[in-house]
Amino acid sequence: MSYVNSVKYLGVHIMCDRTFQCSYDHVKLKFYRAFNALYYRSHCSSSELISIELVRSYCMPLLLYAVEATAPPRQAIRMMDLCIDSAVKKIFKVS
């Protein structure tokens, strides 16, 4: 019999711990993967609003999937905010 540190159930990675905890690292990877694919294809467009709308409709659901059910800690919420901030900075070419 083998033991694991986490299990994936309905797309949510549940961690082995004394209290209920979820891992959000895979969410960050999915968001950046989708954003980079969209940005690569749409960075030549004349409008940043098109890129923002694509991020809102395709990337944000990947980042926010099951957030209301898992109650992420503040550290995970900050990580999600940083993902959004870096995407917006890259779209508007701001450092």
C-alpha positions in Angstrom: 0.0 0.0 0.0 1.4 3.4 -0.9 0.6 6.7 0.6 0.3 10.1 -1.1 0.6 13.7 0.0 -2.3 15.0 -2.1 -5.2 13.7 -4.1 -7.0 15.3 -7.1 -10.8 15.2 -6.8 -12.9 17.1 -9.4 -9.9 19.2 -10.4 -9.1 20.3 -6.8 -5.9 19.1 -5.2 -6.6 18.2 -1.6 -3.5 18.0 0.6 -2.8 15.5 3.4 -2.9 17.5 6.6 -4.7 17.7 10.0 -7.0 20.4 8.6 -8.7 20.7 5.2 -6.2 22.3 2.8 -5.9 22.5 -0.9 -2.9 23.1 -3.2 -3.2 26.0 -5.7 0.2 25.6 -7.5 -1.4 23.7 -10.4 -3.9 26.5 -10.8 -1.1 29.1 -11.2 0.5 26.9 -13.9 -2.7 26.5 -15.8 -3.3 30.2 -15.7 0.1 31.1 -17.0 0.0 28.4 -19.7 -3.4 29.7 -21.0 -2.3 33.4 -20.7 1.0 32.9 -22.6 -0.8 31.0 -25.4 -3.4 33.8 -25.7 -0.8 36.6 -25.4 1.4 35.0 -28.0 -1.5 35.0 -30.5 -3.1 38.3 -29.6 -0.2 40.6 -28.7 -0.2 42.0 -32.3 -3.8 43.2 -32.0 -4.3 47.0 -31.9 -6.4 47.0 -28.7 -5.4 46.0 -25.2 -9.1 45.6 -24.4 -9.3 42.6 -26.6 -6.5 40.9 -24.7 -8.1 41.8 -21.4 -11.4 40.4 -22.5 -9.7 37.2 -23.6 -7.9 36.9 -20.2 -11.2 37.5 -18.4 -13.1 34.9 -20.4 -10.5 32.2 -20.8 -7.8 32.5 -18.1 -9.8 33.7 -15.1 -12.1 30.7 -14.9 -8.9 28.5 -14.7 -7.6 30.6 -11.8 -10.8 30.8 -9.9 -12.1 27.3 -10.3 -13.6 26.0 -7.0 -12.3 29.0 -5.0 -15.6 29.6 -3.3 -15.8 26.0 -2.2 -12.3 25.6 -0.9 -11.8 28.8 1.0 -8.1 29.5 0.1 -5.8 31.0 2.6 -4.5 34.6 2.2 -1.3 33.4 0.7 -3.1 31.6 -2.1 -5.3 34.7 -2.7 -2.1 36.9 -2.9 -0.7 34.4 -5.4 -3.8 34.7 -7.6 -3.7 38.5 -7.4 0.0 38.4 -8.5 -1.0 36.2 -11.4 -3.6 38.7 -12.6 -1.3 41.7 -11.9 1.5 40.2 -14.0 -0.9 39.4 -16.9 -2.2 43.0 -16.9 1.3 44.4 -16.7 2.4 42.3 -19.6 -0.6 43.3 -21.7 -0.1 47.0 -21.1 3.7 46.7 -21.3 4.2 48.2 -17.8 7.0 47.1 -15.4 
